[in-house]
Amino acid sequence: MFDQMKKLNEMRKNAQNLQKELEMEILEVTHKGITVKLNGNMDYLALDSAGNDDEAIVDAINEASKKMKKVVEKKMRGRLGELGLNF
């Protein structure tokens, strides 16, 4: 039982560390002349629309989100692998 509690505590710490790492992961994507900047927690940090229309802005945000999801997925797989939980 103690080993299980120890492992759960370790997993919790790993999750907290990963969340901090993802917050520091910054991605800047320029798509159709619009620049979107976001972190790994999917918080949008900046948007430069350069006078473009709403549809182009939405496209740029979606493109940045897709790219960040790939970054997050890669980090998550690495962390799960460290815990012996390969997917």
PyMOL Python script that loads the backbone (N, CA, C, O; Angstrom):
from pymol import cmd

cmd.read_pdbstr("""\
ATOM      1  N   MET A   1       0.824  -1.189   0.000  1.00  0.00           N
ATOM      2  CA  MET A   1       0.000   0.000   0.000  1.00  0.00           C
ATOM      3  C   MET A   1       0.872   1.259   0.000  1.00  0.00           C
ATOM      4  O   MET A   1       0.589   2.219  -0.717  1.00  0.00           O
ATOM      5  N   PHE A   2       1.925   1.244   0.804  1.00  0.00           N
ATOM      6  CA  PHE A   2       2.817   2.402   0.865  1.00  0.00           C
ATOM      7  C   PHE A   2       3.470   2.651  -0.492  1.00  0.00           C
ATOM      8  O   PHE A   2       3.643   3.800  -0.901  1.00  0.00           O
ATOM      9  N   ASP A   3       3.834   1.571  -1.192  1.00  0.00           N
ATOM     10  CA  ASP A   3       4.447   1.719  -2.516  1.00  0.00           C
ATOM     11  C   ASP A   3       3.485   2.382  -3.497  1.00  0.00           C
ATOM     12  O   ASP A   3       3.894   3.205  -4.316  1.00  0.00           O
ATOM     13  N   GLN A   4       2.211   2.022  -3.412  1.00  0.00           N
ATOM     14  CA  GLN A   4       1.214   2.624  -4.299  1.00  0.00           C
ATOM     15  C   GLN A   4       1.054   4.114  -4.007  1.00  0.00           C
ATOM     16  O   GLN A   4       0.946   4.926  -4.926  1.00  0.00           O
ATOM     17  N   MET A   5       1.039   4.460  -2.743  1.00  0.00           N
ATOM     18  CA  MET A   5       0.925   5.871  -2.365  1.00  0.00           C
ATOM     19  C   MET A   5       2.148   6.654  -2.844  1.00  0.00           C
ATOM     20  O   MET A   5       2.034   7.786  -3.314  1.00  0.00           O
ATOM     21  N   LYS A   6       3.304   6.034  -2.716  1.00  0.00           N
ATOM     22  CA  LYS A   6       4.539   6.671  -3.152  1.00  0.00           C
ATOM     23  C   LYS A   6       4.500   6.898  -4.667  1.00  0.00           C
ATOM     24  O   LYS A   6       4.894   7.959  -5.151  1.00  0.00           O
ATOM     25  N   LYS A   7       4.023   5.896  -5.410  1.00  0.00           N
ATOM     26  CA  LYS A   7       3.944   6.012  -6.866  1.00  0.00           C
ATOM     27  C   LYS A   7       2.922   7.080  -7.271  1.00  0.00           C
ATOM     28  O   LYS A   7       3.166   7.845  -8.205  1.00  0.00           O
ATOM     29  N   LEU A   8       1.790   7.135  -6.581  1.00  0.00           N
ATOM     30  CA  LEU A   8       0.788   8.163  -6.874  1.00  0.00           C
ATOM     31  C   LEU A   8       1.341   9.561  -6.618  1.00  0.00           C
ATOM     32  O   LEU A   8       1.096  10.482  -7.397  1.00  0.00           O
ATOM     33  N   ASN A   9       2.080   9.716  -5.538  1.00  0.00           N
ATOM     34  CA  ASN A   9       2.691  11.005  -5.225  1.00  0.00           C
ATOM     35  C   ASN A   9       3.704  11.389  -6.301  1.00  0.00           C
ATOM     36  O   ASN A   9       3.783  12.550  -6.701  1.00  0.00           O
ATOM     37  N   GLU A  10       4.469  10.419  -6.761  1.00  0.00           N
ATOM     38  CA  GLU A  10       5.450  10.662  -7.818  1.00  0.00           C
ATOM     39  C   GLU A  10       4.744  11.076  -9.112  1.00  0.00           C
ATOM     40  O   GLU A  10       5.194  11.991  -9.802  1.00  0.00           O
ATOM     41  N   MET A  11       3.647  10.406  -9.435  1.00  0.00           N
ATOM     42  CA  MET A  11       2.891  10.744 -10.638  1.00  0.00           C
ATOM     43  C   MET A  11       2.324  12.162 -10.538  1.00  0.00           C
ATOM     44  O   MET A  11       2.324  12.901 -11.523  1.00  0.00           O
ATOM     45  N   ARG A  12       1.844  12.538  -9.361  1.00  0.00           N
ATOM     46  CA  ARG A  12       1.299  13.876  -9.153  1.00  0.00           C
ATOM     47  C   ARG A  12       2.388  14.927  -9.350  1.00  0.00           C
ATOM     48  O   ARG A  12       2.166  15.951  -9.996  1.00  0.00           O
ATOM     49  N   LYS A  13       3.561  14.664  -8.790  1.00  0.00           N
ATOM     50  CA  LYS A  13       4.683  15.598  -8.947  1.00  0.00           C
ATOM     51  C   LYS A  13       5.093  15.707 -10.409  1.00  0.00           C
ATOM     52  O   LYS A  13       5.371  16.800 -10.901  1.00  0.00           O
ATOM     53  N   ASN A  14       5.131  14.566 -11.106  1.00  0.00           N
ATOM     54  CA  ASN A  14       5.474  14.582 -12.527  1.00  0.00           C
ATOM     55  C   ASN A  14       4.464  15.397 -13.324  1.00  0.00           C
ATOM     56  O   ASN A  14       4.840  16.148 -14.223  1.00  0.00           O
ATOM     57  N   ALA A  15       3.186  15.250 -12.997  1.00  0.00           N
ATOM     58  CA  ALA A  15       2.142  16.003 -13.693  1.00  0.00           C
ATOM     59  C   ALA A  15       2.300  17.502 -13.440  1.00  0.00           C
ATOM     60  O   ALA A  15       2.138  18.305 -14.358  1.00  0.00           O
ATOM     61  N   GLN A  16       2.610  17.877 -12.215  1.00  0.00           N
ATOM     62  CA  GLN A  16       2.810  19.289 -11.891  1.00  0.00           C
ATOM     63  C   GLN A  16       4.027  19.845 -12.618  1.00  0.00           C
ATOM     64  O   GLN A  16       3.991  20.963 -13.131  1.00  0.00           O
ATOM     65  N   ASN A  17       5.104  19.065 -12.663  1.00  0.00           N
ATOM     66  CA  ASN A  17       6.307  19.505 -13.368  1.00  0.00           C
ATOM     67  C   ASN A  17       6.036  19.655 -14.858  1.00  0.00           C
ATOM     68  O   ASN A  17       6.503  20.604 -15.487  1.00  0.00           O
ATOM     69  N   LEU A  18       5.279  18.715 -15.423  1.00  0.00           N
ATOM     70  CA  LEU A  18       4.955  18.789 -16.841  1.00  0.00           C
ATOM     71  C   LEU A  18       4.127  20.034 -17.134  1.00  0.00           C
ATOM     72  O   LEU A  18       4.359  20.710 -18.136  1.00  0.00           O
ATOM     73  N   GLN A  19       3.174  20.339 -16.279  1.00  0.00           N
ATOM     74  CA  GLN A  19       2.350  21.527 -16.485  1.00  0.00           C
ATOM     75  C   GLN A  19       3.217  22.789 -16.474  1.00  0.00           C
ATOM     76  O   GLN A  19       2.998  23.696 -17.277  1.00  0.00           O
ATOM     77  N   LYS A  20       4.190  22.851 -15.578  1.00  0.00           N
ATOM     78  CA  LYS A  20       5.101  24.001 -15.531  1.00  0.00           C
ATOM     79  C   LYS A  20       5.946  24.069 -16.800  1.00  0.00           C
ATOM     80  O   LYS A  20       6.164  25.147 -17.352  1.00  0.00           O
ATOM     81  N   GLU A  21       6.424  22.905 -17.259  1.00  0.00           N
ATOM     82  CA  GLU A  21       7.210  22.858 -18.496  1.00  0.00           C
ATOM     83  C   GLU A  21       6.391  23.343 -19.679  1.00  0.00           C
ATOM     84  O   GLU A  21       6.873  24.120 -20.503  1.00  0.00           O
ATOM     85  N   LEU A  22       5.151  22.881 -19.758  1.00  0.00           N
ATOM     86  CA  LEU A  22       4.301  23.265 -20.876  1.00  0.00           C
ATOM     87  C   LEU A  22       4.003  24.760 -20.860  1.00  0.00           C
ATOM     88  O   LEU A  22       3.884  25.382 -21.915  1.00  0.00           O
ATOM     89  N   GLU A  23       3.886  25.326 -19.693  1.00  0.00           N
ATOM     90  CA  GLU A  23       3.654  26.765 -19.591  1.00  0.00           C
ATOM     91  C   GLU A  23       4.840  27.538 -20.169  1.00  0.00           C
ATOM     92  O   GLU A  23       4.672  28.630 -20.711  1.00  0.00           O
ATOM     93  N   MET A  24       6.029  26.969 -20.051  1.00  0.00           N
ATOM     94  CA  MET A  24       7.236  27.619 -20.553  1.00  0.00           C
ATOM     95  C   MET A  24       7.453  27.362 -22.049  1.00  0.00           C
ATOM     96  O   MET A  24       8.231  28.070 -22.688  1.00  0.00           O
ATOM     97  N   GLU A  25       6.779  26.368 -22.605  1.00  0.00           N
ATOM     98  CA  GLU A  25       6.894  26.032 -24.031  1.00  0.00           C
ATOM     99  C   GLU A  25       6.111  27.080 -24.822  1.00  0.00           C
ATOM    100  O   GLU A  25       4.886  27.150 -24.719  1.00  0.00           O
ATOM    101  N   ILE A  26       6.808  27.883 -25.601  1.00  0.00           N
ATOM    102  CA  ILE A  26       6.171  28.962 -26.352  1.00  0.00           C
ATOM    103  C   ILE A  26       6.276  28.647 -27.843  1.00  0.00           C
ATOM    104  O   ILE A  26       7.337  28.275 -28.344  1.00  0.00           O
ATOM    105  N   LEU A  27       5.160  28.805 -28.531  1.00  0.00           N
ATOM    106  CA  LEU A  27       5.115  28.562 -29.969  1.00  0.00           C
ATOM    107  C   LEU A  27       4.570  29.808 -30.648  1.00  0.00           C
ATOM    108  O   LEU A  27       3.559  30.367 -30.223  1.00  0.00           O
ATOM    109  N   GLU A  28       5.244  30.234 -31.701  1.00  0.00           N
ATOM    110  CA  GLU A  28       4.781  31.370 -32.488  1.00  0.00           C
ATOM    111  C   GLU A  28       4.579  30.890 -33.912  1.00  0.00           C
ATOM    112  O   GLU A  28       5.505  30.373 -34.537  1.00  0.00           O
ATOM    113  N   VAL A  29       3.368  31.059 -34.425  1.00  0.00           N
ATOM    114  CA  VAL A  29       3.023  30.584 -35.759  1.00  0.00           C
ATOM    115  C   VAL A  29       2.507  31.759 -36.580  1.00  0.00           C
ATOM    116  O   VAL A  29       1.663  32.530 -36.125  1.00  0.00           O
ATOM    117  N   THR A  30       3.029  31.880 -37.798  1.00  0.00           N
ATOM    118  CA  THR A  30       2.513  32.871 -38.736  1.00  0.00           C
ATOM    119  C   THR A  30       1.813  32.118 -39.851  1.00  0.00           C
ATOM    120  O   THR A  30       2.401  31.254 -40.501  1.00  0.00           O
ATOM    121  N   HIS A  31       0.553  32.456 -40.062  1.00  0.00           N
ATOM    122  CA  HIS A  31      -0.274  31.771 -41.055  1.00  0.00           C
ATOM    123  C   HIS A  31      -1.118  32.824 -41.762  1.00  0.00           C
ATOM    124  O   HIS A  31      -1.877  33.553 -41.124  1.00  0.00           O
ATOM    125  N   LYS A  32      -0.981  32.900 -43.076  1.00  0.00           N
ATOM    126  CA  LYS A  32      -1.724  33.878 -43.881  1.00  0.00           C
ATOM    127  C   LYS A  32      -1.505  35.306 -43.376  1.00  0.00           C
ATOM    128  O   LYS A  32      -2.431  36.117 -43.367  1.00  0.00           O
ATOM    129  N   GLY A  33      -0.286  35.602 -42.962  1.00  0.00           N
ATOM    130  CA  GLY A  33       0.063  36.948 -42.530  1.00  0.00           C
ATOM    131  C   GLY A  33      -0.340  37.307 -41.111  1.00  0.00           C
ATOM    132  O   GLY A  33      -0.195  38.456 -40.692  1.00  0.00           O
ATOM    133  N   ILE A  34      -0.842  36.336 -40.373  1.00  0.00           N
ATOM    134  CA  ILE A  34      -1.265  36.573 -38.995  1.00  0.00           C
ATOM    135  C   ILE A  34      -0.351  35.779 -38.079  1.00  0.00           C
ATOM    136  O   ILE A  34      -0.103  34.597 -38.317  1.00  0.00           O
ATOM    137  N   THR A  35       0.150  36.423 -37.033  1.00  0.00           N
ATOM    138  CA  THR A  35       1.038  35.755 -36.088  1.00  0.00           C
ATOM    139  C   THR A  35       0.300  35.512 -34.777  1.00  0.00           C
ATOM    140  O   THR A  35      -0.285  36.421 -34.188  1.00  0.00           O
ATOM    141  N   VAL A  36       0.347  34.253 -34.340  1.00  0.00           N
ATOM    142  CA  VAL A  36      -0.279  33.841 -33.090  1.00  0.00           C
ATOM    143  C   VAL A  36       0.811  33.270 -32.204  1.00  0.00           C
ATOM    144  O   VAL A  36       1.649  32.494 -32.662  1.00  0.00           O
ATOM    145  N   LYS A  37       0.799  33.650 -30.944  1.00  0.00           N
ATOM    146  CA  LYS A  37       1.786  33.152 -29.984  1.00  0.00           C
ATOM    147  C   LYS A  37       1.023  32.531 -28.821  1.00  0.00           C
ATOM    148  O   LYS A  37       0.140  33.165 -28.243  1.00  0.00           O
ATOM    149  N   LEU A  38       1.367  31.274 -28.473  1.00  0.00           N
ATOM    150  CA  LEU A  38       0.702  30.613 -27.360  1.00  0.00           C
ATOM    151  C   LEU A  38       1.672  29.715 -26.622  1.00  0.00           C
ATOM    152  O   LEU A  38       2.743  29.379 -27.126  1.00  0.00           O
ATOM    153  N   ASN A  39       1.273  29.328 -25.401  1.00  0.00           N
ATOM    154  CA  ASN A  39       2.114  28.416 -24.627  1.00  0.00           C
ATOM    155  C   ASN A  39       1.498  27.021 -24.617  1.00  0.00           C
ATOM    156  O   ASN A  39       0.405  26.807 -25.140  1.00  0.00           O
ATOM    157  N   GLY A  40       2.209  26.086 -24.021  1.00  0.00           N
ATOM    158  CA  GLY A  40       1.792  24.695 -24.016  1.00  0.00           C
ATOM    159  C   GLY A  40       0.539  24.409 -23.224  1.00  0.00           C
ATOM    160  O   GLY A  40      -0.037  23.329 -23.356  1.00  0.00           O
ATOM    161  N   ASN A  41       0.103  25.344 -22.408  1.00  0.00           N
ATOM    162  CA  ASN A  41      -1.177  25.201 -21.709  1.00  0.00           C
ATOM    163  C   ASN A  41      -2.315  25.734 -22.562  1.00  0.00           C
ATOM    164  O   ASN A  41      -3.454  25.839 -22.106  1.00  0.00           O
ATOM    165  N   MET A  42      -1.989  26.073 -23.824  1.00  0.00           N
ATOM    166  CA  MET A  42      -2.941  26.597 -24.799  1.00  0.00           C
ATOM    167  C   MET A  42      -3.469  27.978 -24.408  1.00  0.00           C
ATOM    168  O   MET A  42      -4.590  28.343 -24.764  1.00  0.00           O
ATOM    169  N   ASP A  43      -2.661  28.738 -23.680  1.00  0.00           N
ATOM    170  CA  ASP A  43      -2.988  30.126 -23.371  1.00  0.00           C
ATOM    171  C   ASP A  43      -2.432  30.989 -24.501  1.00  0.00           C
ATOM    172  O   ASP A  43      -1.247  30.903 -24.822  1.00  0.00           O
ATOM    173  N   TYR A  44      -3.272  31.809 -25.097  1.00  0.00           N
ATOM    174  CA  TYR A  44      -2.826  32.684 -26.178  1.00  0.00           C
ATOM    175  C   TYR A  44      -2.153  33.903 -25.573  1.00  0.00           C
ATOM    176  O   TYR A  44      -2.728  34.600 -24.738  1.00  0.00           O
ATOM    177  N   LEU A  45      -0.928  34.145 -26.008  1.00  0.00           N
ATOM    178  CA  LEU A  45      -0.114  35.212 -25.432  1.00  0.00           C
ATOM    179  C   LEU A  45      -0.107  36.469 -26.290  1.00  0.00           C
ATOM    180  O   LEU A  45       0.016  37.578 -25.771  1.00  0.00           O
ATOM    181  N   ALA A  46      -0.240  36.296 -27.614  1.00  0.00           N
ATOM    182  CA  ALA A  46      -0.203  37.452 -28.507  1.00  0.00           C
ATOM    183  C   ALA A  46      -0.869  37.106 -29.830  1.00  0.00           C
ATOM    184  O   ALA A  46      -0.904  35.950 -30.251  1.00  0.00           O
ATOM    185  N   LEU A  47      -1.396  38.141 -30.471  1.00  0.00           N
ATOM    186  CA  LEU A  47      -2.020  38.000 -31.782  1.00  0.00           C
ATOM    187  C   LEU A  47      -1.725  39.264 -32.570  1.00  0.00           C
ATOM    188  O   LEU A  47      -2.048  40.367 -32.128  1.00  0.00           O
ATOM    189  N   ASP A  48      -1.111  39.105 -33.740  1.00  0.00           N
ATOM    190  CA  ASP A  48      -0.861  40.230 -34.633  1.00  0.00           C
ATOM    191  C   ASP A  48      -1.616  39.947 -35.919  1.00  0.00           C
ATOM    192  O   ASP A  48      -1.189  39.126 -36.731  1.00  0.00           O
ATOM    193  N   SER A  49      -2.736  40.625 -36.103  1.00  0.00           N
ATOM    194  CA  SER A  49      -3.604  40.342 -37.245  1.00  0.00           C
ATOM    195  C   SER A  49      -3.273  41.177 -38.473  1.00  0.00           C
ATOM    196  O   SER A  49      -3.742  40.868 -39.568  1.00  0.00           O
ATOM    197  N   ALA A  50      -2.491  42.208 -38.316  1.00  0.00           N
ATOM    198  CA  ALA A  50      -2.057  43.058 -39.433  1.00  0.00           C
ATOM    199  C   ALA A  50      -3.227  43.456 -40.335  1.00  0.00           C
ATOM    200  O   ALA A  50      -3.082  43.519 -41.555  1.00  0.00           O
ATOM    201  N   GLY A  51      -4.385  43.725 -39.727  1.00  0.00           N
ATOM    202  CA  GLY A  51      -5.535  44.193 -40.491  1.00  0.00           C
ATOM    203  C   GLY A  51      -6.256  43.126 -41.290  1.00  0.00           C
ATOM    204  O   GLY A  51      -7.075  43.460 -42.146  1.00  0.00           O
ATOM    205  N   ASN A  52      -5.981  41.858 -41.041  1.00  0.00           N
ATOM    206  CA  ASN A  52      -6.643  40.778 -41.772  1.00  0.00           C
ATOM    207  C   ASN A  52      -8.063  40.563 -41.265  1.00  0.00           C
ATOM    208  O   ASN A  52      -8.442  41.045 -40.198  1.00  0.00           O
ATOM    209  N   ASP A  53      -8.838  39.824 -42.060  1.00  0.00           N
ATOM    210  CA  ASP A  53     -10.233  39.576 -41.692  1.00  0.00           C
ATOM    211  C   ASP A  53     -10.356  38.483 -40.629  1.00  0.00           C
ATOM    212  O   ASP A  53      -9.400  37.763 -40.340  1.00  0.00           O
ATOM    213  N   ASP A  54     -11.543  38.381 -40.062  1.00  0.00           N
ATOM    214  CA  ASP A  54     -11.794  37.440 -38.966  1.00  0.00           C
ATOM    215  C   ASP A  54     -11.532  35.990 -39.357  1.00  0.00           C
ATOM    216  O   ASP A  54     -11.006  35.223 -38.551  1.00  0.00           O
ATOM    217  N   GLU A  55     -11.889  35.604 -40.573  1.00  0.00           N
ATOM    218  CA  GLU A  55     -11.691  34.213 -41.006  1.00  0.00           C
ATOM    219  C   GLU A  55     -10.210  33.848 -41.012  1.00  0.00           C
ATOM    220  O   GLU A  55      -9.836  32.753 -40.592  1.00  0.00           O
ATOM    221  N   ALA A  56      -9.378  34.755 -41.483  1.00  0.00           N
ATOM    222  CA  ALA A  56      -7.936  34.508 -41.499  1.00  0.00           C
ATOM    223  C   ALA A  56      -7.390  34.422 -40.077  1.00  0.00           C
ATOM    224  O   ALA A  56      -6.483  33.634 -39.807  1.00  0.00           O
ATOM    225  N   ILE A  57      -7.930  35.220 -39.176  1.00  0.00           N
ATOM    226  CA  ILE A  57      -7.494  35.182 -37.777  1.00  0.00           C
ATOM    227  C   ILE A  57      -7.842  33.834 -37.160  1.00  0.00           C
ATOM    228  O   ILE A  57      -7.011  33.221 -36.491  1.00  0.00           O
ATOM    229  N   VAL A  58      -9.063  33.377 -37.383  1.00  0.00           N
ATOM    230  CA  VAL A  58      -9.489  32.072 -36.859  1.00  0.00           C
ATOM    231  C   VAL A  58      -8.621  30.962 -37.442  1.00  0.00           C
ATOM    232  O   VAL A  58      -8.220  30.052 -36.717  1.00  0.00           O
ATOM    233  N   ASP A  59      -8.324  31.020 -38.739  1.00  0.00           N
ATOM    234  CA  ASP A  59      -7.461  30.013 -39.372  1.00  0.00           C
ATOM    235  C   ASP A  59      -6.084  29.988 -38.723  1.00  0.00           C
ATOM    236  O   ASP A  59      -5.534  28.915 -38.474  1.00  0.00           O
ATOM    237  N   ALA A  60      -5.528  31.153 -38.450  1.00  0.00           N
ATOM    238  CA  ALA A  60      -4.198  31.229 -37.834  1.00  0.00           C
ATOM    239  C   ALA A  60      -4.216  30.666 -36.419  1.00  0.00           C
ATOM    240  O   ALA A  60      -3.293  29.956 -36.022  1.00  0.00           O
ATOM    241  N   ILE A  61      -5.256  30.976 -35.660  1.00  0.00           N
ATOM    242  CA  ILE A  61      -5.371  30.450 -34.298  1.00  0.00           C
ATOM    243  C   ILE A  61      -5.490  28.931 -34.330  1.00  0.00           C
ATOM    244  O   ILE A  61      -4.847  28.239 -33.541  1.00  0.00           O
ATOM    245  N   ASN A  62      -6.302  28.418 -35.230  1.00  0.00           N
ATOM    246  CA  ASN A  62      -6.454  26.963 -35.343  1.00  0.00           C
ATOM    247  C   ASN A  62      -5.148  26.290 -35.750  1.00  0.00           C
ATOM    248  O   ASN A  62      -4.826  25.214 -35.247  1.00  0.00           O
ATOM    249  N   GLU A  63      -4.404  26.903 -36.645  1.00  0.00           N
ATOM    250  CA  GLU A  63      -3.116  26.344 -37.068  1.00  0.00           C
ATOM    251  C   GLU A  63      -2.135  26.307 -35.897  1.00  0.00           C
ATOM    252  O   GLU A  63      -1.434  25.315 -35.703  1.00  0.00           O
ATOM    253  N   ALA A  64      -2.087  27.378 -35.125  1.00  0.00           N
ATOM    254  CA  ALA A  64      -1.202  27.413 -33.956  1.00  0.00           C
ATOM    255  C   ALA A  64      -1.617  26.359 -32.938  1.00  0.00           C
ATOM    256  O   ALA A  64      -0.762  25.705 -32.340  1.00  0.00           O
ATOM    257  N   SER A  65      -2.911  26.189 -32.738  1.00  0.00           N
ATOM    258  CA  SER A  65      -3.406  25.182 -31.786  1.00  0.00           C
ATOM    259  C   SER A  65      -3.003  23.777 -32.210  1.00  0.00           C
ATOM    260  O   SER A  65      -2.568  22.976 -31.383  1.00  0.00           O
ATOM    261  N   LYS A  66      -3.146  23.479 -33.491  1.00  0.00           N
ATOM    262  CA  LYS A  66      -2.771  22.152 -33.997  1.00  0.00           C
ATOM    263  C   LYS A  66      -1.293  21.871 -33.745  1.00  0.00           C
ATOM    264  O   LYS A  66      -0.925  20.783 -33.304  1.00  0.00           O
ATOM    265  N   LYS A  67      -0.458  22.857 -34.026  1.00  0.00           N
ATOM    266  CA  LYS A  67       0.979  22.661 -33.844  1.00  0.00           C
ATOM    267  C   LYS A  67       1.339  22.488 -32.371  1.00  0.00           C
ATOM    268  O   LYS A  67       2.184  21.658 -32.036  1.00  0.00           O
ATOM    269  N   MET A  68       0.708  23.260 -31.492  1.00  0.00           N
ATOM    270  CA  MET A  68       1.009  23.134 -30.070  1.00  0.00           C
ATOM    271  C   MET A  68       0.515  21.796 -29.533  1.00  0.00           C
ATOM    272  O   MET A  68       1.168  21.208 -28.671  1.00  0.00           O
ATOM    273  N   LYS A  69      -0.607  21.306 -30.014  1.00  0.00           N
ATOM    274  CA  LYS A  69      -1.106  20.002 -29.577  1.00  0.00           C
ATOM    275  C   LYS A  69      -0.079  18.912 -29.873  1.00  0.00           C
ATOM    276  O   LYS A  69       0.097  17.991 -29.075  1.00  0.00           O
ATOM    277  N   LYS A  70       0.596  19.014 -31.012  1.00  0.00           N
ATOM    278  CA  LYS A  70       1.635  18.038 -31.357  1.00  0.00           C
ATOM    279  C   LYS A  70       2.820  18.132 -30.392  1.00  0.00           C
ATOM    280  O   LYS A  70       3.381  17.113 -29.992  1.00  0.00           O
ATOM    281  N   VAL A  71       3.193  19.349 -30.024  1.00  0.00           N
ATOM    282  CA  VAL A  71       4.290  19.544 -29.069  1.00  0.00           C
ATOM    283  C   VAL A  71       3.917  18.938 -27.719  1.00  0.00           C
ATOM    284  O   VAL A  71       4.720  18.235 -27.106  1.00  0.00           O
ATOM    285  N   VAL A  72       2.697  19.212 -27.258  1.00  0.00           N
ATOM    286  CA  VAL A  72       2.228  18.700 -25.969  1.00  0.00           C
ATOM    287  C   VAL A  72       2.161  17.176 -25.995  1.00  0.00           C
ATOM    288  O   VAL A  72       2.575  16.517 -25.042  1.00  0.00           O
ATOM    289  N   GLU A  73       1.642  16.620 -27.080  1.00  0.00           N
ATOM    290  CA  GLU A  73       1.537  15.164 -27.200  1.00  0.00           C
ATOM    291  C   GLU A  73       2.909  14.502 -27.104  1.00  0.00           C
ATOM    292  O   GLU A  73       3.061  13.472 -26.447  1.00  0.00           O
ATOM    293  N   LYS A  74       3.897  15.089 -27.753  1.00  0.00           N
ATOM    294  CA  LYS A  74       5.256  14.539 -27.719  1.00  0.00           C
ATOM    295  C   LYS A  74       5.807  14.553 -26.292  1.00  0.00           C
ATOM    296  O   LYS A  74       6.408  13.577 -25.844  1.00  0.00           O
ATOM    297  N   LYS A  75       5.599  15.658 -25.587  1.00  0.00           N
ATOM    298  CA  LYS A  75       6.077  15.749 -24.202  1.00  0.00           C
ATOM    299  C   LYS A  75       5.351  14.754 -23.302  1.00  0.00           C
ATOM    300  O   LYS A  75       5.971  14.123 -22.446  1.00  0.00           O
ATOM    301  N   MET A  76       4.050  14.614 -23.490  1.00  0.00           N
ATOM    302  CA  MET A  76       3.265  13.684 -22.671  1.00  0.00           C
ATOM    303  C   MET A  76       3.738  12.249 -22.890  1.00  0.00           C
ATOM    304  O   MET A  76       3.882  11.489 -21.932  1.00  0.00           O
ATOM    305  N   ARG A  77       3.978  11.880 -24.140  1.00  0.00           N
ATOM    306  CA  ARG A  77       4.461  10.525 -24.423  1.00  0.00           C
ATOM    307  C   ARG A  77       5.793  10.269 -23.736  1.00  0.00           C
ATOM    308  O   ARG A  77       6.023   9.188 -23.193  1.00  0.00           O
ATOM    309  N   GLY A  78       6.667  11.266 -23.762  1.00  0.00           N
ATOM    310  CA  GLY A  78       7.957  11.122 -23.102  1.00  0.00           C
ATOM    311  C   GLY A  78       7.807  10.911 -21.608  1.00  0.00           C
ATOM    312  O   GLY A  78       8.476  10.060 -21.021  1.00  0.00           O
ATOM    313  N   ARG A  79       6.931  11.683 -21.000  1.00  0.00           N
ATOM    314  CA  ARG A  79       6.719  11.556 -19.555  1.00  0.00           C
ATOM    315  C   ARG A  79       6.078  10.220 -19.206  1.00  0.00           C
ATOM    316  O   ARG A  79       6.474   9.575 -18.235  1.00  0.00           O
ATOM    317  N   LEU A  80       5.097   9.805 -19.985  1.00  0.00           N
ATOM    318  CA  LEU A  80       4.448   8.524 -19.709  1.00  0.00           C
ATOM    319  C   LEU A  80       5.436   7.379 -19.888  1.00  0.00           C
ATOM    320  O   LEU A  80       5.386   6.387 -19.160  1.00  0.00           O
ATOM    321  N   GLY A  81       6.332   7.519 -20.858  1.00  0.00           N
ATOM    322  CA  GLY A  81       7.361   6.509 -21.060  1.00  0.00           C
ATOM    323  C   GLY A  81       8.291   6.406 -19.871  1.00  0.00           C
ATOM    324  O   GLY A  81       8.726   5.312 -19.509  1.00  0.00           O
ATOM    325  N   GLU A  82       8.602   7.545 -19.256  1.00  0.00           N
ATOM    326  CA  GLU A  82       9.449   7.545 -18.059  1.00  0.00           C
ATOM    327  C   GLU A  82       8.800   6.773 -16.919  1.00  0.00           C
ATOM    328  O   GLU A  82       9.486   6.190 -16.080  1.00  0.00           O
ATOM    329  N   LEU A  83       7.474   6.776 -16.898  1.00  0.00           N
ATOM    330  CA  LEU A  83       6.740   6.058 -15.854  1.00  0.00           C
ATOM    331  C   LEU A  83       6.432   4.619 -16.250  1.00  0.00           C
ATOM    332  O   LEU A  83       5.790   3.883 -15.500  1.00  0.00           O
ATOM    333  N   GLY A  84       6.895   4.223 -17.435  1.00  0.00           N
ATOM    334  CA  GLY A  84       6.637   2.864 -17.906  1.00  0.00           C
ATOM    335  C   GLY A  84       5.236   2.686 -18.450  1.00  0.00           C
ATOM    336  O   GLY A  84       4.741   1.562 -18.533  1.00  0.00           O
ATOM    337  N   LEU A  85       4.592   3.779 -18.821  1.00  0.00           N
ATOM    338  CA  LEU A  85       3.232   3.735 -19.356  1.00  0.00           C
ATOM    339  C   LEU A  85       3.256   4.133 -20.825  1.00  0.00           C
ATOM    340  O   LEU A  85       2.755   5.200 -21.183  1.00  0.00           O
ATOM    341  N   ASN A  86       3.823   3.303 -21.670  1.00  0.00           N
ATOM    342  CA  ASN A  86       3.944   3.618 -23.091  1.00  0.00           C
ATOM    343  C   ASN A  86       2.620   3.426 -23.814  1.00  0.00           C
ATOM    344  O   ASN A  86       1.939   2.415 -23.644  1.00  0.00           O
ATOM    345  N   PHE A  87       2.269   4.425 -24.631  1.00  0.00           N
ATOM    346  CA  PHE A  87       1.051   4.364 -25.439  1.00  0.00           C
ATOM    347  C   PHE A  87       1.407   4.543 -26.882  1.00  0.00           C
ATOM    348  O   PHE A  87       0.526   4.525 -27.741  1.00  0.00           O
TER     349      PHE A  87
END
""", "prot")
cmd.dss("prot")
cmd.show_as("cartoon", "prot")
cmd.util.cbc("prot")
cmd.orient("prot")
